Amino acid sequence: MSKLAVILSGCGVYDGAEINEVVCSLLALEENGIAYQCFAPDIDQHHVINHLTGEESGETRNVLQESARIVRGNCQPLSELNAQDFDGLLVPGGFGVAKNLSDLAFKGGDVTINDQFLNACNAFKEAAKPAGYMCIAPALLGKIYGDVNCTIGNDPDTAGVIESHGGSHTNAAVDEIVVDQAHKVVSTPCYMLAENISQAKSGIDKLVVALKAML
């Protein structure tokens, strides 16, 4: 059975991983007969957002511990991820990607990627193993892969970040994917465009099927 590493960035769309995207992704993997193990960096979140008010709460939370909430505790430190143990990589979105796995939310095109996350992504790239990125996560692909083709939907500013690092952006609808066969990278907009869970799931399902074909 093929097995993917899934990298999470916390718990909650505004300061961590987008929960619906994570759950739909893991469901799609199971439905396609693909095993998985979740990972997250053992670091503090950039900040904690009250998801009722949208305001910062002043709390301190740990990205690994928060990620473990989504997957019933089955989450390991990102520092322990060995790409040799997996056939591919999957990265759900959420602002945690742009706040905890990188500083994209604050620096845009001058983004710096967390060392552990960058090392993990580079390991799969260098091993020519398939990788799926969704929602805001593809915004980091130019920085990771260079001349990659991908999508975050149709937001011109975010597309510009990809292109500023040598990548190319293809506009896509919520139920569409963009496949870069040369780099074995698949991307889909998810909640960059989705208005409900079923819309997000439509793209996620196609992304997982595309990854499965590459395994």
Secondary structure, DSSP 8 states (H G I E B T S, - for coil): --EEEEE---SSTTTS--HHHHHHHHHHHHHTT-EEEEEE-SSB-S--B-TTT-SB-----BHHHHHHHHTTT-EEEGGG--GGG-SEEEE--SHHHHHTSB-HHHHGGG--B-HHHHHHHHHHHHTT--EEEETTGGGGHHHHHSS-EE--SS-HHHHHHHHHTT-EE----TT--EEETTTTEEEE-GGGT-SSHHHHHHHHHHHHHHHHHH-
